[in-house]
Amino acid sequence: MSEGSTTRRLLAILRNLALFALLYASIWGIAEIARNPASAKSKLRVSSILDKTLPSKLRPDKVIEEDAGKVAVKFKGHKKMITINPYANVFNRPQSAVAPKDDYLGLRPHVDAEADLNMLVEECRGTYKGIEKMRNVFDCLQFLANDEKRYYTLPEKSQRASQQDPRQAEYNDADGHGNTHHNYVSIDSAEAPSLSSMGTCPGPIIPYHVYWTGPATWRVEVFVKSYLYTQNLACSRLWIWLDTDRNPNAVDDMLNRDPLFARFLPLVERGDITLKAWKFPSRIPLPKAEDNTDGMGYYKTPGKANAKGEFTVAENIIEDSTGQQWLVLTAKQMTILPVAVSDAVRFVVLHIHGGCYFDMDVLMLRDMRPLLLPHEHSFAERWAAHSHPGDYNTAIMSLSANSSLSSYLIRGGVRMGLNFHPRVIGRMAWKDGRDQEFLMLETAAFDPIWTEFNWDREGRCTVPCFKNYGEAFKGKPGAIAYEWESYDGPRLQTLPGGASEDKTHELRRRDEPAPVPSRIDARHQKHSVIPPKETSLSVSHATVEAPSRQTTLAVEPMAEPLDSFEMSLEEEAELIRAGVVKDYAIEEDKYPANNRTLENFFRGAWTYHVHNQWVKHPEPSSWFDVLERAHDGFLHGTRMNPYGETWNGPSVHAYNKWPDMV
C-alpha cells in the first residue's frame, strides 16, 4: 500500500512539474512577443479566411424561420441574429438593372501626356481676382469630361518625360533601378504587367503617398482598390506610410497580423505597394543653390563644427561636410509634435520624395499621371468654395521633390510651431506672394460635391446630385430624390431579368437613342481586353431540398475585423441548403438593382472624397456598392476598368459583406 502511495505522489509531482514548465513556457513566450513582436512572425498568422490555400470558414451557425417568410441567421463570432429575406439579399440580388459600359473613359492617356494645369485652373475658376466660374461645378465637370483634347497635350518627342535621363529625375527610383540607367525603356520594349511582375514603365515611375495609423479598414481597402482600378500601375508605386511614432511595430503588424490587409500581400510581394515607416524626422534636407533662410540671411560667421564636421549656418540650419544643408528641429520642437500628424506628413514626404499625396478617404476615378508629369506640377485643391487665394485643402497634393517651393512650405510650417494646416500654410504662401507657384485646382476636380454645403454652388447640380456625403452609401429606391435632376444623357439599356421598366424612371431621358452595348473592337484588342462576362455568386436552386424549420451547423469563428465577412460559392451553397437563399423576387427587395453605373459617377473628376464617413457601410445597390462591384469584377478578370483594360495580376479578395446589409 505504501509503495502505491509513493508512486502516486511521484506521478503527482511529475504532473505538477510539467504544468509548471508549460506555464513558464507560456509566460516566457508572451513576454518575448511583447519584447520583440517581430519574433511572432512565425507564431502568428493571418486569419485563414484570407488564406487561399485553406477552405473558407463562413457558414451559418443557426437558422430559424420567422414570420412573413424571413429567416434569422446567426454566424459564430457575431452576438446577434441577422434577419434575412431569402428572396432578396446580397447573395441573389442582380448586380444591375442596366448594362454598364465599363470602358467609358476610352483609351488610357499616353504615358507622356501632360495636363495643362493652368488651363484647368482658369477654365474652372475664371480670373485670379474675379473667380467668376469657381462655384459652377457642373460646367467644370463637363469641361473635364469632354475636353481632354484641349487640356491634354503630348510634348515634342525630345521634351517628353520618357526621353529624359533617369539619373536626373526628381524621384529616387524613377527607372525602377535606383536611377542608374541612362534612359527609360522604349514604349515598344516595355513589358506589360503579369501575375508576378508590375511590368516596365517607358518613362518615370511616380510615387503615390498615403498615411495611415491602426489596422486596415474598409477605407484602406476601397482606396487601394480604386488605385489598382484606375492608375497606370507599371508607372506608379503606392507607398503607405504607417505611423511608427505611435506604434513602432506598425509595419510588421500590418504585414503579419492584419487580416483585412492580407488580401493585398501579393501586391506587396509584386512591388505595387510598399509599407513605409513614418517617424517624424529630426532633420530635413534642403535644396542646394537656394537661400533657405526665407530672407533672414545666413550667419556671417558659421558656428563651430561639431564632431561630424557639421556647422550651423543660419537659425535651425546646419551644413554638413558635403555642402548639404539641413533644416534641424530642436529637442523642444521634437517633443511638441503636431496634433494633426497627417498635415505634416504630406509636406515632409513630398518634399523628400516628390509625387502625389492622397488622404485615405479619397477614391480615385481617373489616371492621375497627366497631372503629375508637367515640369511644374505643384498643386492642391481649393477649400470648398472659399474665395481667399490662400484657402487650400491638401487632401490631394503634389509637390516637386526638394524644390524651392517645397522647402519654403516646410520651413514655414516648422517656423509656425509645426503647424501644417493647409489654410495656415496657404495664407502664408499668399502673404509672401508664392501662392501662384502652388496652383489651386477647383473642388470639381477632386471633391465635386463640397460646394453643395452652405448653398455655395451656382448653376446646375452635379451628376449624380448629392446634398451630403452620406448619400453615396444609400441604396433604397427614392432615397436620393434629386439624384438625376441634371442628367442629360441617353437612357441606359435595361438588362433582361432586371428591374422592370418603371424601376428606372428616375433616370432623366432625352431624345437620344439607346446606346449599343459595349463590344470589343480593334482599339481594345491591342490592350488584351476581353469582353465583360456576366458573373453571379448564385448556385442553381432547383436541386436544393427544402430546409427544416431549424438547422444548426458547426462553424469555426470568423476572424475578420469589424464583423464583416466574405463568402465562397461553397458557403453560398450551404446557405441555400439552410434555406437562407432562394430564388430572387424583386417585389421582396428593399434594395433592388438600379440604373447606377460608374460612367455617371461625377464624370470628369479625378477623385471623389468620402470625407471621413468612418462608421457608415455601403447599402446594397448604393453608388459605393456599384463601385465595389466594378472593382471586384475587374480584379477577378470578369470586367474591364474605365480604360478598357483587364486585370492580369495576382488574385485579390473581394469586398467583404456587412451583416447589417445582408
Buried (B, 14 or more C-beta within 10 A) or exposed (E): EEEEEEEEEEEEEEEEEEEEEEEEEEEEEEEEBEEEBEEBEEEEEBBBBBEEEEEBBBBBBBBBBEEEEBBBBBBBBBEEBBEBBBBBBBBBBBBBBBBBBBBBBEEBBBBBBBBBBEBBBEBBBBEEEEBEBBBBBBBBBBBBBEEBEEBBBEBEEEEBBBBBEBEEBBBEBBBBEEBEBEEBBEEEEBEEBEEEEBBBBBBBBBBBBBBBBBBBBBBBBBBBBBBBBBBBBBBBBBBBBBBBEEBEBBBBBBBBBBBBBBBBBBBBEBBBBBBBBBEBBEBBBBBEEEEBBBEEEBEEEBEEBEEEEBBBBBEBBBBBEEEEBBBBBEEEBEEEEBEEBBBBBBBBBBBBBBBBBBBBBBBBBBBBBBBBBBEEBBBBBBBBBBEBBBBBBBBBBBBBBBBBBBBBBBBBBBBEEBBBBBBBBBBBBBEEEBBEBBBBBBBBBBBBBBBBEEEBBBEBBBBBBBBEBEBBBBBBBEBBEEBBBBBEBBBBBBBEEBBEEEBBEBBBBEEEEEBEEBEBEEEBEEBEBEBBEEBEBBBEEEEBEEBEEEBEBEBEEBBBBBBBBBBBEEBBBBBBBBBBBBEBEBEBBEBBBBBBBBBBBBBBBBBBBBBEBEEBBBBBBBBBBBBBBBBBBBBBBBBBBBBBBBBEBBEBBBBBBBBEBB
